[in-house]
């Protein structure tokens, strides 16, 4: 029987050791704010980072010509002035005395060389489309931009291939940041240990620990308007939002952007006044391409309107998302200056079963409906719930067969859309690159535009975009973009569903936490207690 | 003995080539274009996509891609991930973490599982045995993510005994909570396995002989019963060690452990061929080594087992 006692004692010892060992974890550096991010998908190069994981880091370690304040208004960061008399040739003056963290001066050349690199076809940069408005840009030939010319170390000129009234607004985007000479010597090594000129810099060589985190410290030489109120950032890469949320609840994570679906019901209770919820520059929709049978011409327009009116958006948002979306009233986002809920024609986004049936019957009079209506989505992104709910409502209102069509991964889903083999409607969404109405419209609905997944084409809409871009002021430009939306409401190249909401929270160890227009916390203002 | 080991190692070579070819083909045949996914929701530019395909050899036929990869492996180059990191570095960073996690879980399984199983077997039908059986049944029926979330919530968030997630350093102390979670299901199996094996051995003639020789109870249990009951348990532990090294995706995700499971999952989602194949290849090698060690261990446990020539 002695052995039995030894066995029991072993169990007890193992348990005690386990509990004591786990108890002495934790701790951390003072005045460093931790926040959740995700492992960058590409090397940290300004012209090749197009996703939020890398974007968050680049925005912290670089200063461009402009930055966006909390409301999305552009503020001069390195720019002294950005002027143009015709919206085609822009004169850009930059402040002198700025340095990269390796001591190199930031000059007009730092901008020109970075943009030339980003635009050149042979460099295959994911953000090259950003430069396609500059004279000399080509997707066919590897040739330098002819529209960039240096005036002096602190001044350069940009000539666009067409008038673009919102050009200065775009300049806060990470693709337009300057790059030091060290980058061009060895882009590969640079992408691992980038050198910037922003509010923060890498704590040391190798500060980017892959799949773990990246450590940034305050850059003492930064002279712009985003001076950090804390000592640095620890951007921790989480595999899931659930893991980050567990850390937030245990005060192990300071600032968290996003809340996992599983905690949407409880997070306001869990966090109290440390919970954050506000509007976001995210537009969600689904697209019914005109090439699908029954969806071209007048018949297609009637059917799209009928489908849009058979969806009760507020009810769905409550049931599926616990109210964490806003019903869409247009094709942009309410956080953008110039947004309006009352664009003529926007009533197609309001649930109206009787009108929906009537429109569907009218379309049936042109050509009787056959087949079933499906919306495709990627099953790895948590979309099944709402797609099923929408198709159910369509089914019930219009008495047709409707269902969701899942693709296993995002890659497969996007491949089917871009090679135009997809034979159903599909979910679409847009997160703004820069805070302008035009950024929600042109890239998606202009004939032949990069993200025009539904191959929509309307000469009147294209003409209004051109007019908006050559307008003298942003207000005047927005007028044309709203007129374009009136046409979009009639033809519904995408069916507006809802605007995203920014949700997040912060720990008891920090204060002064606010989220910007792009759903990213304004980290340089966070105070550590 | 030595000849046996050499033969086993030589057998590993065709297994290695076969699995890499097979895995590479499966990644190649995976639907969806990883380059298109790189562009996200923003439109794809065909010219840029073409350049990137060329850069990652994705425009080559399958067999060429495979030969480029395997040729690199022989000179120590496992390819690069989309974020520009050599896959060899990723392997070097993630495997130690997962191995630490697996060793901890395995130790727990051995101590708790064999300990409780032995007591249960010796006191068959008593209260301790009955409760051990009920508790192990509960852990076998619970999905691992439920156990993970409950342990994380109770021990880390509510009681504050541990960090809810593992930091970048992933040191031994931080890994204990996820290791306990990982070990629970296997502990339950080992308890049952050890118990039934002990009960069977206790009824053997040599045990009766040992008692009638006048040996002490402790010596009979240790030398005659336990040792002879361990062979099925050791087989299970060996297989389980392999599973722990490759199959901890769920637990690693919940506790944010920067290990193999999490990294491999992300690589599969992104369609990063070289990363996936290299990880799986190393896993296959680990399986082969662990299997060889298990076979050698049998001889140590049971002198009746001998290895050819």
Interface residues (C-beta under 8 A of the other chain):
Chain A: X1 X2 X3 X4 X7 X8 X10 X11 X14 X18 X19 X21 X22 X23 X24 X25 X26 X39 X40 X41 X42 X43 X50 X51 X121 X122 X124 X125 X126 X128 X129 X139 X140 X188 X191 X192 X209 X210 X211 X212 X213 X236 X238 X239 X240 X242 X243 X244 X246 X247 X249 X250 X252 X380 X407 X408 X409 X410 X411 X412 X413 X414 X415 X418 X428 X429 X430 X431 X443 X449 X450 X451 X452 X453
Chain B: X31 X32 X33 X34 X36 X37 X38 X39 X40 X41 X42 X43 X44 X45 X46 X47 X48 X51 X52 X55 X82 X83 X84 X85 X89 X90 X93 X94 X108 X111 X112 X115 X116 X118 X119 X122 X123 X149 X152 X153 X155 X156 X157 X160 X161 X162 X163 X164 X165 X167 X168 X172 X173 X174 X176 X177 X180 X217 X218 X221 X222 X252 X253 X254 X255 X256 X258 X262 X263 X265 X266 X269 X270 X271
